[in-house]
């Protein structure tokens, strides 16, 4: 799903003052897929993905598209910290299971350098869901960039949560703990690092991303069921 043009861009609320430098990536550089998941807990072996979002960025950091969907999980039990992520069983009533979204998620990520805030968390949960579907997530360790790692390397000492990094860079984070809201905020952080000129040469990473084989889905495509971005 591509969000309507009226949706606020990830950079909405950016403060003035960040000097724009020439992008360190050229016209043949990679496109980026900024991913975020909301889950029922922290351990991917036993918890489930409730929502997934991807914000696609062009090589210069401009937003090229957005996709998001709630993800149904079996049973009627608690959904973890629902007070934090805001997802209820009623919201999942019409959402497709992960198996029916796997092909779309693969299409969103395939051929892209994957970006996330604490990226290992998102990839571990996606890998677990792929495994439950009888599929295998490609090894993305060579084609991933974690914005928390960039913050540790390039921002002054301080907390490195998504909200804290947004604050440090003057980036708005109006919908924290929703997958699309967090993916937008992470995209804006990554855009800021591009503007600051701290993103290294990525052509080799782009070539690696293009060479990965993504598994074909055993299910037909399913309609994504996004939720409205919650404003805090």
C-alpha positions in Angstrom: 0.0 0.0 0.0 1.3 3.5 -0.9 0.2 6.1 1.6 -1.8 9.0 0.1 0.1 12.2 -0.7 -1.7 13.9 2.1 0.1 11.8 4.7 2.8 13.7 6.6 6.3 12.9 5.4 8.8 11.4 7.8 10.6 14.7 8.0 7.6 16.7 9.2 8.7 18.7 12.2 12.4 18.7 11.4 14.1 21.6 12.9 16.1 24.0 10.8 19.9 24.1 11.1 21.1 20.7 9.7 23.4 21.7 6.9 22.7 19.7 3.7 25.9 18.2 2.3 26.3 16.5 -1.0 24.9 12.9 -0.7 27.7 10.3 -0.3 25.7 8.0 -2.5 25.4 8.4 -6.3 22.7 7.8 -8.8 23.6 4.1 -9.1 23.6 3.7 -5.3 21.1 1.5 -3.5 17.5 2.1 -2.6 16.7 1.6 1.1 13.9 -0.2 2.8 13.3 1.0 6.3 11.5 -1.7 8.3 9.8 -1.8 11.7 7.7 -4.5 13.4 5.5 -4.4 16.5 5.4 -7.7 18.4 3.9 -9.5 21.4 7.2 -9.6 23.2 11.0 -9.6 22.9 11.9 -13.2 22.2 11.3 -14.1 18.5 11.2 -17.8 19.4 8.0 -17.5 21.3 6.5 -14.1 20.4 4.7 -13.0 17.3 4.7 -10.1 14.8 1.5 -8.0 15.1 2.3 -5.3 12.6 4.9 -4.6 9.9 5.8 -1.5 8.0 8.3 -0.6 5.3 9.2 2.9 4.1 11.1 2.9 0.8 13.8 5.5 0.3 15.5 6.5 -2.9 19.3 6.6 -2.9 19.3 10.3 -1.8 17.0 9.5 1.1 13.7 10.8 -0.4 10.6 8.8 0.4 9.6 6.6 -2.5 6.7 4.6 -1.0 5.2 3.2 2.2 3.5 0.0 3.1 2.1 -1.4 6.3 -0.3 -4.0 7.6 -1.5 -5.5 10.9 -0.8 -9.2 11.2 -3.2 -11.7 12.8 -1.9 -14.2 15.3 -3.7 -17.4 16.4 -5.6 -17.7 19.6 -7.4 -15.3 21.9 -4.7 -14.6 24.4 -3.0 -11.4 25.4 -1.0 -9.5 22.8 1.9 -8.5 25.1 2.2 -4.8 26.0 -0.9 -3.6 24.3 -0.8 -0.5 26.4 2.4 0.4 24.5 1.7 -0.8 20.9 -2.0 -0.1 21.0 -3.0 -3.3 19.1 -6.1 -5.2 20.3 -7.6 -8.5 19.2 -10.5 -6.6 17.7 -8.1 -4.7 15.4 -6.7 -8.0 14.1 -10.1 -9.5 13.2 -9.7 -8.8 9.5 -5.9 -8.8 9.3 -4.2 -11.5 7.3 -1.7 -14.0 8.9 2.0 -13.5 8.3 2.0 -16.4 5.8 -0.3 -14.4 3.5 1.9 -11.2 3.8 5.3 -12.9 3.3 5.4 -12.4 -0.4 4.6 -8.7 -0.1 7.1 -8.2 2.6 9.7 -10.0 0.5 8.9 -7.7 -2.4 9.2 -4.6 -0.2 12.7 -5.7 1.0 14.1 -7.5 -2.0 17.0 -5.7 -3.7 17.1 -3.0 -1.0 19.6 -2.1 1.7 17.5 -2.7 4.8 17.5 -0.1 7.5 16.1 -0.3 11.0 16.5 1.1 14.5 17.8 -1.8 16.5 17.6 -3.7 13.1 18.6 -7.0 14.6 15.3 -7.1 16.6 13.2 -6.6 13.5 15.1 -9.1 11.4 15.0 -11.7 14.1 11.3 -11.5 14.4 10.8 -11.5 10.6 13.1 -14.5 10.3 11.1 -16.4 13.0 7.8 -15.7 11.1 9.3 -16.8 7.8 10.4 -20.0 9.5 6.9 -20.6 10.8 5.7 -20.3 7.2 8.2 -22.9 6.0 10.2 -20.2 4.4 13.7 -18.8 5.0 14.6 -15.1 5.3 17.8 -14.4 3.4 20.9 -13.6 5.5 20.7 -9.8 5.6 23.7 -9.1 7.8 25.6 -7.8 4.9 22.9 -5.6 3.5 21.6 -4.0 6.7 22.2 -0.6 8.4 21.1 0.0 12.1 20.4 3.7 12.9 21.1 3.1 16.5 24.6 2.0 15.5 24.9 5.2 13.4 23.7 7.2 16.4 26.3 5.6 18.7 29.0 6.5 16.2 28.0 10.0 15.2 25.8 11.6 18.0 26.9 13.0 21.3 26.7 10.7 24.3 23.2 10.0 25.5 20.3 7.6 25.2 19.8 5.8 21.9 16.2 5.0 21.9 14.3 5.9 18.7 12.6 8.8 20.5 15.9 10.0 22.0 17.6 9.9 18.6 14.7 11.8 17.0 15.0 14.5 19.6 18.8 14.7 19.2 18.4 15.2 15.4 15.3 17.5 15.5 13.1 14.8 13.9 9.4 14.5 14.7 8.2 11.1 16.1 4.4 11.6 16.4 3.3 8.0 16.4 5.8 6.0 18.5 5.2 2.3 18.9 3.2 1.9 15.7 5.1 0.1 13.0 4.5 2.8 10.3 5.1 5.7 12.8 8.4 4.1 13.9 9.5 3.3 10.3 8.8 6.9 9.3 10.8 8.2 12.3 13.7 5.8 11.5 13.6 6.9 7.9 13.9 10.5 9.0 16.8 9.7 11.2 18.5 8.0 8.3 17.8 11.0 6.1 19.5 13.2 8.7 22.6 11.0 8.7 22.7 11.2 4.9 22.5 15.0 5.1 25.3 15.0 7.7 27.5 13.1 5.3 28.2 10.1 7.5 26.8 7.3 5.3 29.7 5.4 3.8 30.0 4.2 0.2 27.3 1.5 -0.3 27.7 0.2 -3.8 29.1 -3.1 -2.6 26.2 -3.5 -0.2 23.8 -2.7 -3.0 25.3 -5.4 -5.2 25.0 -7.9 -2.3 21.4 -6.9 -1.8 20.7 -7.4 -5.5 22.2 -10.9 -5.4 20.1 -12.3 -2.6 17.5 -15.0 -3.5 14.2 -14.4 -1.7 11.9 -17.4 -1.2 8.7 -17.7 -3.2 5.6 -17.6 -1.1 3.5 -20.7 -0.8 0.4 -18.5 -0.4 -1.3 -16.1 -2.7 -1.1 -12.4 -2.1 -3.3 -11.0 0.6 -4.7 -7.5 1.1 -2.8 -5.5 3.7 -4.8 -4.1 6.6 -3.0 -1.0 7.9 -4.2 0.9 10.9 -4.4 4.7 11.1 -1.2 6.1 12.5 -1.9 6.9 16.2 -1.0 10.4 17.1 0.6 10.9 20.6 
